[in-house]
Structure formats: C-alpha cells, structure tokens
Amino acid sequence: MFVYYPQGVCSQMIEVDLDGDVIKEVKFTGGCHGNLQAVSKLVVGMTVDEACEKLEGIRCGFKPTSCADQMCKALKAARSAE
C-alpha cells in the first residue's frame, strides 16, 4: 500500500493499492467517513486517469481542494512510485 498525507482537507492519510494503473483499494483515515467509503468503493476497478478525470479539481466548500481531489494526487503519486 502506498501512503499519502493529504494537505488542506479533513482526512489525515490516504492509502492506495494499485495493480499497474488500475485501482485495487483506497482507504482514508479521518474525514467524512461515509462519503469517503463511498468514493473509495466507486473508484475500485477504474484506472488512475479514469478516476481523476471525474474527481480532480473538486473543491470542498471554500477550500481550494477536497478529499476526492487529494485522492487523485495520492493515486498519481502511487502510480509514479511503482
């Protein structure tokens, strides 16, 4: 599992497991538990690019980012680390 520490959001850690470019699992620590469980399940089976095409750039209220946006950063970092 690749570990990413998001910035500017409520979640404190994002764990990502990829199979090549395909998302196998995403786990959030902290944040809005129900919503983040849903987002994590929805992206399983997608490629990093497919998920980020839908979620990158989403903002949370007045913040310039969101947990979904930070997840895209985590996914791209995990892909680069492989």
LOROFI-361904 format. One record per atom (N, C-alpha, C, O): residue in one letter; x, y, z. Coordinates in nm, 3 decimals. Last residue first. Layout:
REM LOROFI-361904
code = A, x = X, y = Y, z = Z;
...
This chain:
REM LOROFI-361904
code = E, x = 0.560, y = 0.330, z = -0.850;
code = E, x = 0.573, y = 0.188, z = -0.891;
code = E, x = 0.682, y = 0.170, z = -0.991;
code = E, x = 0.706, y = 0.057, z = -1.036;
code = A, x = 0.535, y = 0.598, z = -0.811;
code = A, x = 0.624, y = 0.526, z = -0.720;
code = A, x = 0.647, y = 0.382, z = -0.765;
code = A, x = 0.743, y = 0.319, z = -0.722;
code = S, x = 0.338, y = 0.681, z = -0.986;
code = S, x = 0.477, y = 0.722, z = -1.013;
code = S, x = 0.576, y = 0.642, z = -0.930;
code = S, x = 0.690, y = 0.621, z = -0.973;
code = R, x = 0.115, y = 0.578, z = -0.855;
code = R, x = 0.149, y = 0.528, z = -0.989;
code = R, x = 0.295, y = 0.561, z = -1.022;
code = R, x = 0.366, y = 0.479, z = -1.080;
code = A, x = 0.117, y = 0.734, z = -0.625;
code = A, x = 0.134, y = 0.589, z = -0.614;
code = A, x = 0.175, y = 0.529, z = -0.749;
code = A, x = 0.260, y = 0.440, z = -0.755;
code = A, x = 0.065, y = 0.985, z = -0.736;
code = A, x = 0.192, y = 0.962, z = -0.666;
code = A, x = 0.221, y = 0.813, z = -0.654;
code = A, x = 0.335, y = 0.770, z = -0.670;
code = K, x = -0.192, y = 0.942, z = -0.833;
code = K, x = -0.085, y = 0.973, z = -0.927;
code = K, x = 0.053, y = 0.952, z = -0.864;
code = K, x = 0.146, y = 0.906, z = -0.931;
code = L, x = -0.328, y = 0.894, z = -0.590;
code = L, x = -0.326, y = 0.793, z = -0.696;
code = L, x = -0.211, y = 0.817, z = -0.794;
code = L, x = -0.142, y = 0.723, z = -0.833;
code = A, x = -0.289, y = 1.138, z = -0.455;
code = A, x = -0.236, y = 1.013, z = -0.398;
code = A, x = -0.226, y = 0.906, z = -0.506;
code = A, x = -0.126, y = 0.834, z = -0.513;
code = K, x = -0.428, y = 1.310, z = -0.623;
code = K, x = -0.285, y = 1.334, z = -0.602;
code = K, x = -0.220, y = 1.206, z = -0.547;
code = K, x = -0.109, y = 1.170, z = -0.588;
code = C, x = -0.680, y = 1.197, z = -0.587;
code = C, x = -0.618, y = 1.195, z = -0.721;
code = C, x = -0.468, y = 1.219, z = -0.710;
code = C, x = -0.390, y = 1.156, z = -0.781;
code = M, x = -0.723, y = 1.259, z = -0.322;
code = M, x = -0.711, y = 1.119, z = -0.359;
code = M, x = -0.646, y = 1.108, z = -0.496;
code = M, x = -0.565, y = 1.017, z = -0.519;
code = Q, x = -0.758, y = 1.533, z = -0.341;
code = Q, x = -0.635, y = 1.483, z = -0.279;
code = Q, x = -0.614, y = 1.335, z = -0.309;
code = Q, x = -0.500, y = 1.290, z = -0.322;
code = D, x = -1.013, y = 1.529, z = -0.454;
code = D, x = -0.902, y = 1.590, z = -0.527;
code = D, x = -0.768, y = 1.540, z = -0.472;
code = D, x = -0.676, y = 1.510, z = -0.548;
code = A, x = -1.152, y = 1.412, z = -0.240;
code = A, x = -1.150, y = 1.345, z = -0.371;
code = A, x = -1.034, y = 1.398, z = -0.457;
code = A, x = -0.966, y = 1.321, z = -0.524;
code = C, x = -1.116, y = 1.602, z = -0.040;
code = C, x = -1.058, y = 1.469, z = -0.021;
code = C, x = -1.052, y = 1.394, z = -0.154;
code = C, x = -0.957, y = 1.319, z = -0.178;
code = S, x = -1.026, y = 1.911, z = -0.209;
code = S, x = -1.121, y = 1.824, z = -0.138;
code = S, x = -1.052, y = 1.690, z = -0.117;
code = S, x = -0.943, y = 1.667, z = -0.168;
code = T, x = -0.931, y = 2.261, z = -0.243;
code = T, x = -0.917, y = 2.117, z = -0.271;
code = T, x = -1.026, y = 2.042, z = -0.197;
code = T, x = -1.109, y = 2.103, z = -0.130;
code = P, x = -0.958, y = 2.515, z = -0.149;
code = P, x = -0.916, y = 2.500, z = -0.289;
code = P, x = -0.903, y = 2.354, z = -0.333;
code = P, x = -0.867, y = 2.328, z = -0.448;
code = K, x = -1.257, y = 2.566, z = 0.047;
code = K, x = -1.120, y = 2.515, z = 0.034;
code = K, x = -1.084, y = 2.500, z = -0.114;
code = K, x = -1.173, y = 2.474, z = -0.196;
code = F, x = -1.519, y = 2.628, z = 0.079;
code = F, x = -1.430, y = 2.738, z = 0.040;
code = F, x = -1.285, y = 2.693, z = 0.019;
code = F, x = -1.201, y = 2.772, z = -0.023;
code = G, x = -1.633, y = 2.311, z = -0.009;
code = G, x = -1.670, y = 2.443, z = 0.044;
code = G, x = -1.578, y = 2.550, z = -0.010;
code = G, x = -1.560, y = 2.563, z = -0.131;
code = C, x = -1.399, y = 2.149, z = -0.170;
code = C, x = -1.482, y = 2.127, z = -0.051;
code = C, x = -1.512, y = 2.264, z = 0.010;
code = C, x = -1.425, y = 2.324, z = 0.074;
code = R, x = -1.377, y = 2.086, z = -0.524;
code = R, x = -1.346, y = 2.165, z = -0.404;
code = R, x = -1.443, y = 2.131, z = -0.293;
code = R, x = -1.556, y = 2.088, z = -0.318;
code = I, x = -1.224, y = 1.893, z = -0.772;
code = I, x = -1.342, y = 1.915, z = -0.688;
code = I, x = -1.298, y = 1.989, z = -0.562;
code = I, x = -1.194, y = 1.958, z = -0.504;
code = G, x = -0.992, y = 1.829, z = -0.907;
code = G, x = -1.037, y = 1.967, z = -0.910;
code = G, x = -1.162, y = 1.996, z = -0.829;
code = G, x = -1.202, y = 2.112, z = -0.817;
code = E, x = -1.076, y = 1.500, z = -1.003;
code = E, x = -0.972, y = 1.601, z = -0.985;
code = E, x = -1.031, y = 1.741, z = -0.997;
code = E, x = -1.110, y = 1.769, z = -1.088;
code = L, x = -1.284, y = 1.324, z = -1.074;
code = L, x = -1.276, y = 1.378, z = -0.938;
code = L, x = -1.175, y = 1.490, z = -0.917;
code = L, x = -1.187, y = 1.567, z = -0.822;
code = K, x = -1.279, y = 1.230, z = -1.339;
code = K, x = -1.407, y = 1.261, z = -1.276;
code = K, x = -1.393, y = 1.343, z = -1.148;
code = K, x = -1.480, y = 1.424, z = -1.117;
code = E, x = -1.011, y = 1.192, z = -1.390;
code = E, x = -1.089, y = 1.269, z = -1.487;
code = E, x = -1.221, y = 1.314, z = -1.426;
code = E, x = -1.271, y = 1.423, z = -1.456;
code = C, x = -0.943, y = 1.016, z = -1.189;
code = C, x = -0.902, y = 1.156, z = -1.176;
code = C, x = -0.974, y = 1.246, z = -1.276;
code = C, x = -0.995, y = 1.364, z = -1.248;
code = A, x = -1.047, y = 0.775, z = -1.287;
code = A, x = -1.094, y = 0.829, z = -1.160;
code = A, x = -1.063, y = 0.978, z = -1.151;
code = A, x = -1.148, y = 1.057, z = -1.110;
code = E, x = -0.901, y = 0.747, z = -1.529;
code = E, x = -1.048, y = 0.750, z = -1.529;
code = E, x = -1.101, y = 0.815, z = -1.402;
code = E, x = -1.190, y = 0.900, z = -1.408;
code = D, x = -0.632, y = 0.741, z = -1.437;
code = D, x = -0.679, y = 0.850, z = -1.523;
code = D, x = -0.831, y = 0.861, z = -1.526;
code = D, x = -0.884, y = 0.972, z = -1.526;
code = V, x = -0.628, y = 0.502, z = -1.290;
code = V, x = -0.599, y = 0.629, z = -1.223;
code = V, x = -0.654, y = 0.745, z = -1.306;
code = V, x = -0.715, y = 0.836, z = -1.251;
code = T, x = -0.909, y = 0.299, z = -1.385;
code = T, x = -0.769, y = 0.337, z = -1.395;
code = T, x = -0.751, y = 0.468, z = -1.319;
code = T, x = -0.849, y = 0.536, z = -1.287;
code = M, x = -1.134, y = 0.120, z = -1.164;
code = M, x = -1.103, y = 0.226, z = -1.260;
code = M, x = -0.952, y = 0.241, z = -1.274;
code = M, x = -0.877, y = 0.200, z = -1.185;
code = G, x = -1.142, y = -0.058, z = -0.957;
code = G, x = -1.156, y = -0.111, z = -1.092;
code = G, x = -1.132, y = -0.008, z = -1.201;
code = G, x = -1.112, y = -0.043, z = -1.317;
code = V, x = -1.277, y = 0.172, z = -0.732;
code = V, x = -1.214, y = 0.040, z = -0.748;
code = V, x = -1.245, y = -0.014, z = -0.888;
code = V, x = -1.361, y = -0.014, z = -0.931;
code = V, x = -1.431, y = 0.398, z = -0.702;
code = V, x = -1.315, y = 0.406, z = -0.792;
code = V, x = -1.244, y = 0.272, z = -0.811;
code = V, x = -1.159, y = 0.261, z = -0.900;
code = L, x = -1.633, y = 0.334, z = -0.519;
code = L, x = -1.669, y = 0.369, z = -0.657;
code = L, x = -1.549, y = 0.367, z = -0.751;
code = L, x = -1.565, y = 0.336, z = -0.870;
code = K, x = -1.503, y = 0.298, z = -0.277;
code = K, x = -1.561, y = 0.182, z = -0.344;
code = K, x = -1.591, y = 0.211, z = -0.491;
code = K, x = -1.576, y = 0.124, z = -0.577;
code = S, x = -1.427, y = 0.565, z = -0.217;
code = S, x = -1.326, y = 0.458, z = -0.226;
code = S, x = -1.379, y = 0.337, z = -0.301;
code = S, x = -1.307, y = 0.279, z = -0.382;
code = V, x = -1.674, y = 0.693, z = -0.200;
code = V, x = -1.580, y = 0.731, z = -0.305;
code = V, x = -1.478, y = 0.621, z = -0.326;
code = V, x = -1.444, y = 0.587, z = -0.440;
code = A, x = -1.771, y = 0.559, z = 0.033;
code = A, x = -1.841, y = 0.551, z = -0.095;
code = A, x = -1.747, y = 0.583, z = -0.210;
code = A, x = -1.741, y = 0.508, z = -0.308;
code = Q, x = -1.590, y = 0.636, z = 0.227;
code = Q, x = -1.606, y = 0.494, z = 0.199;
code = Q, x = -1.671, y = 0.476, z = 0.062;
code = Q, x = -1.631, y = 0.388, z = -0.015;
code = L, x = -1.637, y = 0.909, z = 0.221;
code = L, x = -1.508, y = 0.861, z = 0.174;
code = L, x = -1.508, y = 0.710, z = 0.151;
code = L, x = -1.435, y = 0.661, z = 0.064;
code = N, x = -1.896, y = 0.924, z = 0.329;
code = N, x = -1.869, y = 0.972, z = 0.193;
code = N, x = -1.739, y = 0.915, z = 0.138;
code = N, x = -1.731, y = 0.878, z = 0.021;
code = G, x = -1.848, y = 0.817, z = 0.589;
code = G, x = -1.943, y = 0.757, z = 0.495;
code = G, x = -1.915, y = 0.797, z = 0.352;
code = G, x = -1.910, y = 0.712, z = 0.263;
code = H, x = -1.644, y = 0.995, z = 0.702;
code = H, x = -1.629, y = 0.851, z = 0.689;
code = H, x = -1.721, y = 0.788, z = 0.584;
code = H, x = -1.674, y = 0.714, z = 0.498;
code = C, x = -1.486, y = 1.264, z = 0.630;
code = C, x = -1.628, y = 1.225, z = 0.634;
code = C, x = -1.639, y = 1.077, z = 0.601;
code = C, x = -1.642, y = 1.039, z = 0.484;
code = G, x = -1.168, y = 1.241, z = 0.809;
code = G, x = -1.259, y = 1.294, z = 0.708;
code = G, x = -1.401, y = 1.244, z = 0.729;
code = G, x = -1.433, y = 1.187, z = 0.834;
code = G, x = -0.961, y = 0.948, z = 0.874;
code = G, x = -1.018, y = 1.079, z = 0.903;
code = G, x = -1.111, y = 1.123, z = 0.792;
code = G, x = -1.130, y = 1.052, z = 0.694;
code = T, x = -0.809, y = 0.779, z = 0.622;
code = T, x = -0.810, y = 0.793, z = 0.767;
code = T, x = -0.855, y = 0.935, z = 0.795;
code = T, x = -0.795, y = 1.031, z = 0.746;
code = F, x = -0.916, y = 0.582, z = 0.346;
code = F, x = -0.896, y = 0.713, z = 0.406;
code = F, x = -0.893, y = 0.699, z = 0.557;
code = F, x = -0.965, y = 0.618, z = 0.614;
code = K, x = -0.808, y = 0.362, z = 0.097;
code = K, x = -0.854, y = 0.376, z = 0.236;
code = K, x = -0.819, y = 0.516, z = 0.285;
code = K, x = -0.707, y = 0.562, z = 0.267;
code = V, x = -0.863, y = 0.185, z = -0.197;
code = V, x = -0.830, y = 0.316, z = -0.140;
code = V, x = -0.888, y = 0.320, z = 0.000;
code = V, x = -1.004, y = 0.286, z = 0.020;
code = E, x = -0.765, y = -0.069, z = -0.429;
code = E, x = -0.820, y = -0.030, z = -0.300;
code = E, x = -0.774, y = 0.110, z = -0.263;
code = E, x = -0.661, y = 0.150, z = -0.293;
code = K, x = -0.701, y = -0.091, z = -0.699;
code = K, x = -0.748, y = -0.210, z = -0.627;
code = K, x = -0.819, y = -0.171, z = -0.498;
code = K, x = -0.919, y = -0.232, z = -0.460;
code = I, x = -0.698, y = 0.076, z = -1.000;
code = I, x = -0.716, y = 0.094, z = -0.856;
code = I, x = -0.774, y = -0.033, z = -0.795;
code = I, x = -0.882, y = -0.077, z = -0.833;
code = V, x = -0.451, y = 0.025, z = -1.246;
code = V, x = -0.588, y = 0.001, z = -1.201;
code = V, x = -0.596, y = 0.007, z = -1.049;
code = V, x = -0.513, y = -0.050, z = -0.979;
code = D, x = -0.199, y = 0.027, z = -1.337;
code = D, x = -0.267, y = 0.156, z = -1.340;
code = D, x = -0.411, y = 0.145, z = -1.289;
code = D, x = -0.485, y = 0.243, z = -1.289;
code = G, x = -0.082, y = -0.216, z = -1.137;
code = G, x = -0.043, y = -0.140, z = -1.256;
code = G, x = -0.105, y = -0.002, z = -1.248;
code = G, x = -0.069, y = 0.078, z = -1.162;
code = D, x = -0.291, y = -0.201, z = -0.909;
code = D, x = -0.242, y = -0.314, z = -0.987;
code = D, x = -0.207, y = -0.256, z = -1.123;
code = D, x = -0.291, y = -0.247, z = -1.212;
code = L, x = -0.258, y = -0.017, z = -0.602;
code = L, x = -0.279, y = -0.024, z = -0.746;
code = L, x = -0.230, y = -0.157, z = -0.800;
code = L, x = -0.139, y = -0.219, z = -0.744;
code = D, x = -0.377, y = 0.118, z = -0.315;
code = D, x = -0.321, y = -0.006, z = -0.368;
code = D, x = -0.359, y = -0.014, z = -0.516;
code = D, x = -0.477, y = -0.018, z = -0.550;
code = V, x = -0.330, y = 0.377, z = -0.082;
code = V, x = -0.368, y = 0.339, z = -0.218;
code = V, x = -0.300, y = 0.209, z = -0.256;
code = V, x = -0.181, y = 0.191, z = -0.232;
code = E, x = -0.443, y = 0.570, z = 0.184;
code = E, x = -0.366, y = 0.453, z = 0.145;
code = E, x = -0.421, y = 0.403, z = 0.012;
code = E, x = -0.542, y = 0.388, z = -0.005;
code = I, x = -0.421, y = 0.883, z = 0.322;
code = I, x = -0.485, y = 0.807, z = 0.217;
code = I, x = -0.391, y = 0.693, z = 0.180;
code = I, x = -0.274, y = 0.715, z = 0.149;
code = M, x = -0.483, y = 1.076, z = 0.615;
code = M, x = -0.398, y = 0.982, z = 0.543;
code = M, x = -0.483, y = 0.911, z = 0.438;
code = M, x = -0.600, y = 0.882, z = 0.460;
code = Q, x = -0.661, y = 1.261, z = 0.711;
code = Q, x = -0.521, y = 1.273, z = 0.754;
code = Q, x = -0.426, y = 1.182, z = 0.677;
code = Q, x = -0.306, y = 1.206, z = 0.673;
code = S, x = -0.931, y = 1.470, z = 0.601;
code = S, x = -0.866, y = 1.339, z = 0.611;
code = S, x = -0.717, y = 1.357, z = 0.637;
code = S, x = -0.655, y = 1.454, z = 0.593;
code = C, x = -0.981, y = 1.743, z = 0.567;
code = C, x = -1.003, y = 1.681, z = 0.698;
code = C, x = -0.937, y = 1.544, z = 0.711;
code = C, x = -0.891, y = 1.507, z = 0.819;
code = V, x = -0.726, y = 1.930, z = 0.384;
code = V, x = -0.855, y = 1.861, z = 0.397;
code = V, x = -0.864, y = 1.796, z = 0.535;
code = V, x = -0.767, y = 1.794, z = 0.610;
code = G, x = -0.467, y = 2.026, z = 0.336;
code = G, x = -0.581, y = 2.116, z = 0.324;
code = G, x = -0.718, y = 2.054, z = 0.334;
code = G, x = -0.817, y = 2.117, z = 0.297;
code = Q, x = -0.313, y = 1.737, z = 0.202;
code = Q, x = -0.297, y = 1.874, z = 0.252;
code = Q, x = -0.429, y = 1.950, z = 0.234;
code = Q, x = -0.493, y = 1.939, z = 0.130;
code = P, x = -0.253, y = 1.386, z = 0.282;
code = P, x = -0.317, y = 1.496, z = 0.210;
code = P, x = -0.298, y = 1.631, z = 0.280;
code = P, x = -0.270, y = 1.638, z = 0.400;
code = Y, x = -0.011, y = 1.162, z = 0.251;
code = Y, x = -0.062, y = 1.252, z = 0.355;
code = Y, x = -0.118, y = 1.377, z = 0.288;
code = Y, x = -0.043, y = 1.463, z = 0.242;
code = Y, x = -0.017, y = 0.826, z = 0.147;
code = Y, x = -0.011, y = 0.967, z = 0.107;
code = Y, x = -0.073, y = 1.050, z = 0.219;
code = Y, x = -0.176, y = 1.013, z = 0.275;
code = V, x = 0.125, y = 0.511, z = 0.087;
code = V, x = 0.067, y = 0.603, z = 0.186;
code = V, x = 0.091, y = 0.746, z = 0.142;
code = V, x = 0.202, y = 0.784, z = 0.106;
code = F, x = 0.054, y = 0.216, z = -0.087;
code = F, x = 0.122, y = 0.345, z = -0.092;
code = F, x = 0.050, y = 0.439, z = 0.005;
code = F, x = -0.073, y = 0.445, z = 0.005;
code = M, x = 0.085, y = -0.119, z = 0.000;
code = M, x = 0.000, y = 0.000, z = 0.000;
code = M, x = 0.088, y = 0.124, z = 0.000;
code = M, x = 0.184, y = 0.135, z = 0.077;
